[in-house]
């Protein structure tokens, strides 16, 4: 590839485009200059980056080809079925189609499980474990001493890339593995102790929780990985990360940025550095949801590696946020529409349920009213039937009782009574003689059956009705002095009236309905 400017990026395979993206993010080199170096490095990103910073020797293969006048091989594009389908769905020209972003892995740290031998085996292995612990501690001390002296060497004698070395040191003498929340609290505490009060708000949780929060809330996740043993760490944090413009941009709620930080000496941050291909420190990575490449896919949209000025750092973040914010806003609008539709359905379902409840309540009240009306009608019918039976028994009793009354005696030894009848019985005055031995109950029976005596029922053979107790609807009282005569079967007329007198018949009043008792 003699001239990178004449090469169409669309002719590159997906792996080559990804390598080109990683290389340019780290080095910041122009694409026309990056393509020849990547081709000479067989598209190995790490080799190409090393050649960029450390320089490269003569390319023996290229010189041999030039000597033989052999043209370089043509660049071949390899597509799979999935990419072909994506290309078929995309109407944009191949030259202007953006490359797919790298998927952002979700890092869940695995806690080490220490299996301690028991019993005799633990006693036998005690010398070996003690020797191993001492050796590991000694190697850790030696590594720290070497790192300390390397810091005083000139830059030309030191490795330009400390990423791999630092990750190795992190594994060799890394800190004890803790829970992600505890590691996040320790990072914030150490950060504040080293750099004082600052305006940044780090996420209080592990990387997996931060990634899930960014996906759920449709925000950008900015991951900052630092290595205390790297020379540029302190300068980057003080001059770039904690600069007012960077702090203000990250803290601005309109940018929707979640900040997560980690120390590569911690197991979780070390694992994140490996998963996100961290090759240079300090390392920052911006991750967000990429709806165009998948509804739930989190992609790496920007890498910021190595020392840089605050303006360059903010520009890198701002360009990426501006580029991907419309996609996130579209997803937010879609989710808001779905939430609105769901709330509307819930409100409609609630209104429908309330309407059904009202209808059920009305139906219940109607059924209860109909049942009460039916019960009242049945009760009234039963009472009417009972009253009719009582009236029939009363008529039968009156007819029977009229046949049992003694006839009017002769004037000798008789008691002559004057009875003033009430208006309900037609009024008037009745004068009749009764035997002195006639009981007051029989006097009541005479008044009750007086109208039947006038119709001559005495010839009929009637019987007393069974299970019937007759109640008189009137009372008889003497005039002067006034005394009410109860219908007694023991007390006689002679005992109360002597030879005669005047009595008044009064209708009884029913206290319940205020009507006269017939």
CORNOR-V451367 format. One line per field, one symbol per residue. psi: psi as a letter, one per 20 degrees, with the letter a starting at -180 (. if undefined). burial: + if it has 24 or more other C-alpha atoms within 12 Angstrom, else -. A space follows every 50 residues. Layout:
psi: ???
burial: ???
This chain:
psi: ngohhjpphiiqrhghhgggggghhghjqqhhhhghghhhjkkogggggg hghiqqaqohghhgghhilpqqqqppppqrhghgghhhioiqqhhjpqqq qppoqooopppqooopqqchhhghighghggggggghghgggghgghghh hiqqhhiqphojggghhghhhglrrpprqhghhghhghghghhhjaprjq oqpmarggggghghggjlrpoopopqohiqhigggggghfhjqghgghgh iohhilppppqqpiiqgghghggghjloiqqqpqppqrpnhijphjppqo ippoqrqrqhghghggggggghgighghhghghghhgggghghggggghg hgghghggghgggghgggggggggghgggggghggghghghghggggggg hhiipqrprrhpkqppqoooqrhhjiarpppqqqqhjprhhhgghgghjg hhhhjmjiiqnqqpqqlpopppkrqpqqfpqpppoqnqjgprhhhhicir apqpppqqpohgjjqqp.
burial: --------++-+-+++++++++++++++--+-+++++++++-+-++-+++ ++----------------------------------------------++ ++++-++-+---------------------------------+------- ---------++++++++-++++++--+++++-++++++--+--------+ +++++++++++++++--++++++++++++++++-++++-++++-+++-++ +---++++++++++++++++++++-++++++++++++++++++---++++ ++++++++-+--++-+++-++--++-+++-+------------------- ------------------------------------------++++++++ +++-+--------+++++++++---------+++++++++++++++++++ -++----------------+-+++++++------+++----+++-++--+ +++++++-----------
